[in-house]
Amino acid sequence: MIIIVGAGLSGLLIAYRLKQEGIPFKILEARSRIGGRINTVYGTNHTPVEMGATWFGEQHKDLRALLEELGIEYFEQYMEGTAFFQPFSTSPAESIQIPGQPSSYRISGGTSHLINTLYNKLDEKELLLNQSVKEIKFHNNSVQVITEQVFEGSKVVLAIPPKLWANNIFFEPKLQDNLMNIARQTHTWMEDSIKIALTYKQAFWQQEKLSGTLFSNTGPVTELYDHCDHERSKAALCGFINSSFKQLDSAVRRTKVIDQITSVFGEKAADFLDYEECIWSMEANTFIESEFALAPHQNNGHQIFRTSFFENKLLISSSEAASEFSGYMEGAVASANDTAKRIITSKLD
Ligand SMILES: Cc1cc2nc3c(=O)[nH]c(=O)nc-3n(C[C@H](O)[C@H](O)[C@H](O)COP(=O)(O)OP(=O)(O)OC[C@H]3O[C@@H](n4cnc5c(N)ncnc54)[C@H](O)[C@@H]3O)c2cc1C
């Protein structure tokens, strides 16, 4: 039995790969939902809006191969028409044309469609929610993974960001110091970002030949994009706000966001159906304060994460462990494929 810690993209894909080979496993997930940093929420009109991962590109080959394998469609980010740029708070937003850029894509039905498709390949009893792993004990021929309950396996896979396991899980025997030091200083991509989305009855910006794009130096919104669904039958705008706005009371923050968007896109922007937001630094199963200031992507893809420990009883996955595109969905897929392959070829379960 392989115990997988974390039901994000990486943990779920490892599970699916093991399932394909008939290798028994159990996933333990701390949250009451699956998906981790992927979380599509659905507004009044069932409009899918992304609180987490959204875009990928042509270069993300493993992710695109997985979507193809699972028969999941994707579509190009809508960027047609005029965009806005707010350089200063003292002057109105400027209309700009964004020069041709490589296309970016979104998953039809929302990014959680990928998560749910993987989950649906598993048996219900193979994944347990509300199981926060606190302790892992390595014995000669087995591993004990401890939440409020004790689970026994032959191997454990950490499919959670390194900074989280290094700080939140107690290992016995202790993990080697250099592994722990590197893990504690490994940046978790997007851990302190804030995402917001507004859903509408209609994409009024499209009718006005606007792309729905805004780049702003003034804030709170720093980036905003069209977020209609694949069919363009459900309308939304979605983007990021400056992380410092997390300090504000939620009603004040929401008012500031709406005021800014309305000042740029006009009064129609105030006539939204839903306002959604996610402050990732308030999510204990994603964010943890760093002991040292970390640069974006610091130690992401470090070679040490692709080493196994305790005679192959401990394997490390997650997007941050991938050698390429670490931090992104592509990294989570590549890391999961690689980890599953190492388990499958070792023939030890
Ligand atoms: C706001 C935001 C925007 C993003 N935008 C993009 C984008 O546009 N494109 C892109 O490619 N990527 C983007 N990303 C990054 C992308 O979401 C991640 O690379 C990917 O989802 C990571 O998957 P993972 O399985 O490695 O980790 P996670 O998704 O972090 O999954 C880890 C899982 O482990 C669980 N867990 C944590 N601790 C424990 C514990 N002690 N016990 C049990 N379970 C535990 C967590 O709850 C979680 O479910 C974004 C991320 C965020 C937050």
The ligand as an SDF file (V2000), in Angstrom:
LIG
                    3D

 53 58  0  0  0  0  0  0  0  0999 V2000
   -3.8270   31.7890   -7.1140 C   0  0  0  0  0  0  0  0  0  0  0  0
   -3.0390   30.7830   -7.9010 C   0  0  0  0  0  0  0  0  0  0  0  0
   -2.9430   30.9250   -9.2690 C   0  0  0  0  0  0  0  0  0  0  0  0
   -2.2250   29.9970  -10.0250 C   0  0  0  0  0  0  0  0  0  0  0  0
   -2.1950   30.1470  -11.3840 N   0  0  0  0  0  0  0  0  0  0  0  0
   -1.6010   29.2130  -12.1320 C   0  0  0  0  0  0  0  0  0  0  0  0
   -1.7080   29.2620  -13.5470 C   0  0  0  0  0  0  0  0  0  0  0  0
   -2.3990   30.1380  -14.1110 O   0  0  0  0  0  0  0  0  0  0  0  0
   -1.0570   28.2950  -14.2520 N   0  0  0  0  0  0  0  0  0  0  0  0
   -0.3410   27.2910  -13.6570 C   0  0  0  0  0  0  0  0  0  0  0  0
    0.2070   26.4450  -14.3770 O   0  0  0  0  0  0  0  0  0  0  0  0
   -0.2510   27.1960  -12.3090 N   0  0  0  0  0  0  0  0  0  0  0  0
   -0.8610   28.1430  -11.5440 C   0  0  0  0  0  0  0  0  0  0  0  0
   -0.8230   28.0200  -10.1740 N   0  0  0  0  0  0  0  0  0  0  0  0
   -0.0070   26.9510   -9.5720 C   0  0  0  0  0  0  0  0  0  0  0  0
   -0.7310   25.6000   -9.5700 C   0  0  0  0  0  0  0  0  0  0  0  0
   -1.9550   25.7570   -8.8860 O   0  0  0  0  0  0  0  0  0  0  0  0
    0.1290   24.5460   -8.8670 C   0  0  0  0  0  0  0  0  0  0  0  0
    1.3520   24.3910   -9.5410 O   0  0  0  0  0  0  0  0  0  0  0  0
   -0.4890   23.1400   -8.7950 C   0  0  0  0  0  0  0  0  0  0  0  0
   -1.8770   23.1740   -8.6120 O   0  0  0  0  0  0  0  0  0  0  0  0
    0.2190   22.4070   -7.6600 C   0  0  0  0  0  0  0  0  0  0  0  0
   -0.2920   21.1060   -7.4770 O   0  0  0  0  0  0  0  0  0  0  0  0
    0.3510   20.1760   -6.3360 P   0  0  0  0  0  0  0  0  0  0  0  0
   -0.4250   18.9300   -6.3080 O   0  0  0  0  0  0  0  0  0  0  0  0
    1.8200   20.0900   -6.5360 O   0  0  0  0  0  0  0  0  0  0  0  0
    0.1710   20.9980   -4.9590 O   0  0  0  0  0  0  0  0  0  0  0  0
   -1.1470   21.5310   -4.2200 P   0  0  0  0  0  0  0  0  0  0  0  0
   -2.1670   21.9290   -5.2120 O   0  0  0  0  0  0  0  0  0  0  0  0
   -0.6590   22.5700   -3.2650 O   0  0  0  0  0  0  0  0  0  0  0  0
   -1.6960   20.2620   -3.4590 O   0  0  0  0  0  0  0  0  0  0  0  0
   -1.2360   19.8540   -2.2030 C   0  0  0  0  0  0  0  0  0  0  0  0
   -2.3820   19.2120   -1.4430 C   0  0  0  0  0  0  0  0  0  0  0  0
   -1.8970   18.7300   -0.1840 O   0  0  0  0  0  0  0  0  0  0  0  0
   -2.8140   19.0680    0.8550 C   0  0  0  0  0  0  0  0  0  0  0  0
   -2.0690   19.1160    2.1230 N   0  0  0  0  0  0  0  0  0  0  0  0
   -1.2570   20.0890    2.5850 C   0  0  0  0  0  0  0  0  0  0  0  0
   -0.7350   19.7440    3.7890 N   0  0  0  0  0  0  0  0  0  0  0  0
   -1.2280   18.5240    4.0850 C   0  0  0  0  0  0  0  0  0  0  0  0
   -1.0650   17.6290    5.1860 C   0  0  0  0  0  0  0  0  0  0  0  0
   -0.2530   17.9100    6.2240 N   0  0  0  0  0  0  0  0  0  0  0  0
   -1.7570   16.4510    5.1860 N   0  0  0  0  0  0  0  0  0  0  0  0
   -2.5640   16.1130    4.1420 C   0  0  0  0  0  0  0  0  0  0  0  0
   -2.7460   16.9320    3.0540 N   0  0  0  0  0  0  0  0  0  0  0  0
   -2.0710   18.1140    3.0290 C   0  0  0  0  0  0  0  0  0  0  0  0
   -3.3870   20.3920    0.4110 C   0  0  0  0  0  0  0  0  0  0  0  0
   -4.6300   20.6530    1.0340 O   0  0  0  0  0  0  0  0  0  0  0  0
   -3.5040   20.1910   -1.1050 C   0  0  0  0  0  0  0  0  0  0  0  0
   -4.7480   19.6450   -1.4600 O   0  0  0  0  0  0  0  0  0  0  0  0
   -1.5550   28.9230   -9.3940 C   0  0  0  0  0  0  0  0  0  0  0  0
   -1.6770   28.7640   -8.0020 C   0  0  0  0  0  0  0  0  0  0  0  0
   -2.4200   29.6790   -7.2690 C   0  0  0  0  0  0  0  0  0  0  0  0
   -2.5660   29.4920   -5.7720 C   0  0  0  0  0  0  0  0  0  0  0  0
  1  2  1  0
  2  3  1  0
  2 52  2  0
  3  4  2  0
  4  5  1  0
  4 50  1  0
  5  6  2  0
  6  7  1  0
  6 13  1  0
  7  8  2  0
  7  9  1  0
  9 10  1  0
 10 11  2  0
 10 12  1  0
 12 13  2  0
 13 14  1  0
 14 15  1  0
 14 50  1  0
 15 16  1  0
 16 17  1  0
 16 18  1  0
 18 19  1  0
 18 20  1  0
 20 21  1  0
 20 22  1  0
 22 23  1  0
 23 24  1  0
 24 25  2  0
 24 26  1  0
 24 27  1  0
 27 28  1  0
 28 29  2  0
 28 30  1  0
 28 31  1  0
 31 32  1  0
 32 33  1  0
 33 34  1  0
 33 48  1  0
 34 35  1  0
 35 36  1  0
 35 46  1  0
 36 37  1  0
 36 45  1  0
 37 38  2  0
 38 39  1  0
 39 40  1  0
 39 45  2  0
 40 41  1  0
 40 42  2  0
 42 43  1  0
 43 44  2  0
 44 45  1  0
 46 47  1  0
 46 48  1  0
 48 49  1  0
 50 51  2  0
 51 52  1  0
 52 53  1  0
M  END
$$$$
